[in-house]
Amino acid sequence: MKQRIKQSLILLGIGIAVNVALAIIKMYVGLSSNSLTIMLDATNSMLDIVTSIVSFIAIAVLLAPKSKTAPFGYGRVEYLAAFIVAIASAVMGGLFFIRSLNRLAMPEPVWFGWQNCVLISVCVPVKLALGLFYYFRNKKLKSKAIAAIALDCFLDTGITATSLVAFTVTSQVDYAADAIFGIVMSVVVVVIAVKLIVDNVKCIVRGDGGAEEIALLQAYCEEQPLISYVGDIAVHDYGFGAKVCTAEVVFNEEVALCDIEKAQTTAHDVFESRYGMNVWLVPTSYNTANAQRDVSIDEVAEEGGSKILDD
């Protein structure tokens, strides 16, 4: 678990450094060319720095030890960080939209230059590479905060590419083209950000649903020869590596109490070591006589099923 946190922090640290460089480049080009879309893109990169720092702090909180007031740790702070990223994207999109409308009403000249064009062109593959870096690294880390930042990187790639097109077109057509591109970009950002906000509010309130954990536990129980039926599976989400899962199961009638306890312990150890999950198998029905016996099913089989306790 601590290794995952350290890897996440290193990942975010790299992202912060890249975003600082991109923000400086974009702001220089935006101010020197008076391009609205590039200046707003630069502002968006600065906002990315802030959200990455917030996510860095949130994940660093996970290093805090568990306590009586937080027996399962602080895993849900990642959902909060992802929510903050989504809110920041929505605010940025809204400001972007208002500023674009203002530029549409009062057009201003944009000064095109090949040096600026090349600088912005370089930013596109860099941001795309950062997004892919986040995405593939997060397949193992499975952090909601990093997933939100990765999606934001892909959005930013599109925004920067659109800014480049707007920058080129505006210099050839008229000043209003810059504003029109800005309006379209801002609407896309706001729509996606609102969806992210809704998804992360759900995670904060009730967890992420635990679909993956339910599928893993369902498959595990169905493979166990001592279990004849798997009932309801519930997931209590306290964040990554701190999910508590309970599965109502029916053991075979001939299974003894000691075998049930062994099966419960094995399931708990397997899921804790592999997935960082607390798993509990809850028996709902089993043979009462054998459940009260202090012998295992293996011992019964060895003696031909003749070993029965006296009343």
C-alpha positions in Angstrom: 0.0 0.0 0.0 2.8 2.5 0.9 4.6 1.6 -2.3 1.4 2.5 -4.3 1.3 5.8 -2.5 4.9 6.6 -3.2 4.5 5.7 -6.9 1.5 8.0 -7.1 3.4 10.9 -5.5 6.3 10.4 -8.0 3.8 10.3 -10.9 2.1 13.5 -9.7 5.5 15.2 -9.1 6.5 14.6 -12.7 3.2 15.9 -13.9 3.6 19.1 -11.9 7.0 19.8 -13.4 5.7 19.2 -16.9 2.7 21.4 -16.4 4.9 24.3 -15.0 7.0 24.2 -18.2 3.9 24.1 -20.5 2.2 26.9 -18.6 5.2 29.2 -19.0 5.5 28.4 -22.7 1.8 29.0 -23.4 1.6 32.2 -21.4 4.6 33.6 -23.2 3.0 32.8 -26.6 -0.4 34.0 -25.5 0.8 37.4 -24.2 3.2 38.0 -27.2 0.5 37.1 -29.8 -2.6 38.4 -28.0 -4.3 35.1 -28.7 -7.4 34.5 -26.5 -7.4 30.7 -26.9 -3.7 30.4 -26.1 -3.9 32.6 -23.0 -6.9 30.6 -21.7 -5.0 27.4 -22.5 -2.1 28.8 -20.4 -4.5 29.6 -17.6 -5.8 26.1 -17.8 -2.2 24.7 -17.5 -1.7 26.8 -14.4 -4.9 25.4 -13.0 -3.6 21.9 -13.7 -0.6 22.7 -11.5 -2.9 23.6 -8.7 -5.1 20.5 -9.0 -2.0 18.3 -9.3 -0.7 19.8 -6.1 -4.1 19.3 -4.4 -4.0 15.6 -5.5 -0.4 15.3 -4.3 -1.4 16.5 -0.8 -4.5 14.3 -0.8 -2.6 11.1 -1.7 0.2 12.1 0.8 -2.5 12.0 3.5 -2.9 8.3 2.8 0.5 7.8 4.6 -1.2 8.8 7.8 -1.6 5.7 10.1 -5.1 4.2 10.8 -6.6 5.3 14.1 -9.7 4.7 16.2 -11.5 7.5 14.5 -10.4 6.2 11.0 -10.0 2.4 11.4 -10.0 1.9 7.6 -7.7 4.9 6.8 -8.3 7.9 4.6 -8.7 6.3 1.2 -11.7 8.3 0.2 -9.6 11.4 0.1 -8.7 10.4 -3.4 -12.3 10.7 -4.4 -12.3 14.2 -2.9 -9.2 15.1 -4.9 -10.8 13.9 -8.1 -13.9 16.0 -7.3 -11.7 19.1 -6.8 -10.1 18.4 -10.2 -13.5 18.2 -11.8 -14.8 21.4 -10.2 -11.6 23.2 -11.3 -12.2 22.1 -14.9 -15.8 23.2 -14.8 -14.9 26.7 -13.4 -12.1 27.0 -16.1 -14.6 26.1 -18.8 -17.1 28.6 -17.5 -14.5 31.5 -17.4 -13.3 30.4 -20.8 -16.8 30.7 -22.2 -17.4 34.2 -20.7 -14.1 35.5 -22.0 -14.8 34.1 -25.4 -18.2 35.8 -25.6 -16.5 39.1 -24.6 -13.9 38.7 -27.4 -16.7 37.9 -29.9 -18.4 41.1 -29.0 -15.2 43.1 -29.1 -12.7 41.5 -31.5 -9.0 42.2 -31.0 -6.0 41.7 -33.3 -3.9 38.5 -33.1 -0.3 38.6 -34.1 0.8 35.4 -35.8 4.4 34.2 -35.7 6.1 31.0 -36.7 8.2 30.8 -33.5 5.0 31.0 -31.4 3.3 28.4 -33.7 6.2 26.0 -33.2 6.2 26.4 -29.4 2.5 25.6 -29.2 2.9 22.7 -31.6 5.5 21.1 -29.3 3.1 21.4 -26.3 0.5 19.1 -28.0 2.5 15.9 -28.1 4.0 16.6 -24.7 0.6 16.9 -23.0 -0.6 13.8 -24.9 2.4 11.9 -23.7 1.8 13.0 -20.1 -1.8 11.9 -20.3 -0.8 8.5 -21.6 1.9 8.2 -18.9 -0.8 8.9 -16.3 -3.3 6.5 -17.9 -1.0 3.4 -18.2 0.7 3.9 -14.9 -2.7 4.2 -13.2 -3.9 0.9 -14.5 -1.9 -0.6 -11.6 -2.4 2.2 -9.1 -6.2 2.6 -9.8 -6.4 6.0 -8.3 -9.5 8.1 -9.0 -7.6 11.3 -8.6 -4.9 10.3 -11.1 -7.6 9.0 -13.5 -9.3 12.4 -13.4 -6.0 14.1 -14.0 -5.3 11.8 -16.9 -8.6 12.6 -18.5 -7.9 16.3 -18.0 -4.6 15.8 -19.8 -6.4 14.4 -22.8 -8.9 17.3 -22.7 -6.0 19.7 -22.5 -4.4 18.1 -25.5 -7.5 18.8 -27.5 -7.7 22.3 -26.2 -4.1 23.1 -27.1 -4.5 21.6 -30.6 -7.7 23.7 -31.0 -5.8 26.7 -29.8 -3.1 26.1 -32.4 -5.7 25.9 -35.2 -7.5 29.0 -33.9 -4.3 30.9 -33.7 -3.5 30.1 -37.3 -7.0 30.6 -38.7 -7.5 33.9 -36.8 -4.4 35.4 -38.3 -5.8 34.6 -41.8 -9.5 35.2 -41.5 -10.8 37.7 -38.9 -10.5 38.4 -35.2 -13.8 36.7 -34.3 -12.6 33.3 -35.2 -10.5 33.2 -32.0 -13.6 33.7 -30.0 -15.7 31.2 -31.8 -13.1 28.5 -31.2 -13.0 29.5 -27.6 -16.7 29.1 -27.2 -16.7 25.6 -28.7 -13.7 24.5 -26.5 -15.3 25.9 -23.3 -18.6 24.1 -23.9 -16.8 20.7 -24.4 -14.8 21.3 -21.2 -17.8 22.2 -19.1 -19.9 19.2 -20.4 -17.1 16.7 -19.6 -16.3 18.4 -16.2 -20.0 18.2 -15.1 -20.0 14.5 -15.8 -16.8 14.1 -13.8 -18.4 16.0 -10.9 -21.5 13.8 -10.9 -19.4 10.6 -11.0 -17.1 11.8 -8.2 -20.0 13.0 -6.0 -21.4 9.4 -6.2 -18.0 8.0 -5.1 -17.7 10.4 -2.2 -21.3 9.6 -1.0 -21.5 5.9 -1.6 -18.2 4.7 -3.0 -17.4 3.6 -6.5 -19.9 0.7 -6.5 -17.3 -2.0 -6.1 -18.2 -3.7 -9.4 -14.7 -5.1 -9.9 -14.4 -6.3 -6.3 -17.8 -8.0 -6.5 -16.8 -9.8 -9.7 -13.6 -11.0 -8.1 -15.3 -12.3 -5.0 -18.1 -13.9 -7.0 -15.6 -15.8 -9.2 -13.5 -16.9 -6.2 -16.5 -18.3 -4.3 -17.8 -20.1 -7.3 -14.5 -21.9 -7.6 -14.5 -23.2 -4.0 -15.7 -26.9 -3.8 -17.0 -26.4 -0.3 -19.4 -23.6 -1.4 -22.6 -24.6 -3.1 -24.3 -21.2 -3.5 -23.2 -17.5 -3.5 -25.8 -15.0 -2.3 -25.6 -11.3 -1.8 -22.2 -9.6 -2.0 -21.8 -6.2 -0.3 -18.9 -3.7 -0.7 -18.2 -1.0 1.9 -15.9 1.4 0.2 -13.3 3.3 2.3 -11.0 4.0 -0.7 -8.4 2.0 -2.6 -6.9 -0.8 -0.5 -9.5 -0.3 2.2 -12.7 -2.0 0.9 -14.6 -4.4 3.1 -16.6 -7.0 1.3 -19.0 -9.6 2.7 -20.5 -12.5 0.8 -23.4 -14.6 1.9 -22.6 -18.2 1.0 -24.1 -21.6 1.5 -21.6 -24.3 2.4 -22.2 -28.0 1.5 -24.2 -29.8 4.2 -21.3 -32.2 5.1 -18.9 -29.4 5.8 -17.7 -29.2 9.4 -17.3 -26.0 11.4 -13.5 -26.1 11.4 -13.6 -26.3 7.5 -15.9 -23.3 7.3 -13.6 -21.3 9.6 -10.6 -22.4 7.5 -12.4 -21.3 4.3 -13.2 -17.9 5.8 -9.6 -17.4 6.9 -8.2 -18.4 3.6 -10.5 -16.1 1.6 -9.6 -13.2 3.9 -5.8 -13.8 3.6 -6.0 -14.3 -0.2 -7.9 -11.0 -0.9 -5.9 -9.0 1.6 -2.6 -10.0 0.1 -3.6 -9.8 -3.5 -6.0 -6.9 -3.6 -5.8 -5.1 -0.3 -9.4 -6.0 0.5 -11.0 -7.2 3.7 -13.2 -10.2 2.7 -15.6 -12.1 4.9 -17.6 -15.1 3.9 -20.9 -15.2 5.9 -22.4 -18.7 6.1 -26.2 -18.6 5.7 -27.0 -22.3 5.8 -25.0 -25.5 6.6 -25.5 -28.9 8.2 -26.1 -28.2 11.9 -24.7 -31.5 13.1 -21.4 -31.3 11.2 -21.1 -27.6 12.0 -20.9 -28.5 15.7 -18.3 -31.2 15.3 -14.7 -30.6 16.0 -13.5 -32.7 13.0 -12.8 -31.7 9.4 -14.3 -33.1 6.3 -11.0 -34.7 5.5 -11.0 -36.7 8.7 -14.6 -37.8 8.0 -13.6 -39.0 4.6 -10.6 -40.9 5.9 -12.8 -42.9 8.2 -15.5 -43.6 5.6 -17.9 -41.1 7.1 -18.3 -43.2 10.2 -16.8 -40.8 12.7 -19.8 -39.2 14.4 -19.8 -37.6 17.8 -21.9 -39.0 20.6 -25.0 -37.0 21.5 
